Amino acid sequence: MTLEMMKILSISLGTRDSGIALLSHGQLVHWKMHTFHGTWSSDKLSDILVRFDRYITRYRVQHVVIKIPPATHHTKAFLTLLKQLSELVQYRGCMIACHTKEDLKALVPEVSNTITLMEYVTRHYPILLPEQAQELVSRQPYHIKMFEAVLAAHVYKGQIAPK
């Protein structure tokens, strides 16, 4: 499959907040933060899975990249979500890859912290400059997971693009 045909959904996964990015034809076409309120429950799990399944089916995604936190931050709820999401992605026939922030930093040496991550992402996707500006002045950053999702999709696109 050529890069022009590929659709990649990237998710910086969390049980409260998740950032998403969608690359289609090598271009960033959608990015967003999703907040999931309330305590952990089977209903909350279902709501999260339905939200991501809509992206997969609506955009006919072929590849899903999941940015996960380090193992020391994996709660029982997070592991349940990751397992169920992985099963959903496979059921939909998508290729799946998981990366931590450290994995991404190893693949992109210019990224050493959150600021350099945002700078790298906006250099490749200048449409995100307003979100970067908002993030830099905010006392409570909101879009970090979205930037992580964009970076994960960008790195994955580079890994699977025909050489």
URHUUR-V737941 format. One record per residue. N is the residue number from 1. SS is DSSP state (~ for helix, > for strand, _ for the rest). D_LAST is the distance of its C-alpha to the last C-alpha in Angstrom with 2 decimals. Layout:
n	ss	d_last
N	SS	D_LAST
N	SS	D_LAST
//
This chain:
n	ss	d_last
1	_	12.35
2	_	10.59
3	~	10.55
4	~	13.69
5	~	15.47
6	_	14.87
7	>	17.89
8	>	17.97
9	>	21.41
10	>	21.76
11	>	25.22
12	>	26.79
13	_	29.43
14	_	33.11
15	_	36.40
16	_	37.89
17	>	35.04
18	>	31.46
19	>	28.92
20	>	26.42
21	>	23.47
22	>	21.88
23	>	18.60
24	>	18.46
25	_	16.11
26	_	14.42
27	>	17.95
28	>	20.60
29	>	23.34
30	>	25.70
31	>	26.77
32	>	30.04
33	>	32.21
34	>	34.25
35	>	37.44
36	_	39.13
37	_	42.82
38	_	45.32
39	_	45.62
40	_	43.37
41	_	44.40
42	~	43.18
43	~	43.55
44	~	41.32
45	~	38.68
46	~	38.95
47	~	38.72
48	~	35.49
49	~	33.90
50	~	35.13
51	~	33.63
52	~	30.10
53	~	30.54
54	~	31.38
55	~	28.01
56	~	26.23
57	~	28.43
58	~	28.94
59	_	25.32
60	_	24.10
61	_	21.70
62	_	19.21
63	>	18.11
64	>	20.59
65	>	20.12
66	>	23.45
67	>	24.27
68	>	27.33
69	_	29.98
70	_	30.68
71	~	32.63
72	~	35.82
73	~	35.74
74	_	35.34
75	_	38.56
76	~	39.72
77	~	39.11
78	~	35.52
79	~	34.81
80	~	36.42
81	~	34.32
82	~	31.04
83	~	32.08
84	~	33.19
85	~	30.14
86	~	27.83
87	~	30.03
88	~	29.94
89	~	26.15
90	~	25.99
91	~	28.89
92	_	27.05
93	_	24.21
94	_	21.58
95	>	19.06
96	>	20.41
97	>	19.49
98	>	22.02
99	>	21.82
100	>	24.67
101	~	24.97
102	~	24.87
103	~	21.52
104	~	20.14
105	~	21.98
106	~	20.51
107	~	16.92
108	_	18.07
109	_	20.68
110	_	22.07
111	_	23.46
112	_	26.68
113	_	29.02
114	~	29.56
115	~	30.08
116	~	26.90
117	~	25.02
118	~	26.56
119	~	25.95
120	~	22.22
121	~	22.02
122	~	24.27
123	~	22.41
124	~	19.37
125	_	21.73
126	~	24.99
127	~	26.60
128	~	27.39
129	~	29.57
130	~	32.79
131	~	32.01
132	~	31.22
133	~	34.51
134	~	36.39
135	~	34.98
136	~	35.94
137	~	39.55
138	_	40.05
139	_	42.13
140	_	40.59
141	_	36.82
142	_	35.71
143	_	32.11
144	~	30.52
145	~	29.15
146	~	27.66
147	~	25.82
148	~	24.66
149	~	23.38
150	~	21.44
151	~	19.89
152	~	19.04
153	~	17.38
154	~	15.41
155	~	14.24
156	~	13.50
157	~	11.51
158	~	9.24
159	~	9.20
160	~	8.52
161	_	6.26
162	_	3.80
163	_	0.00
//
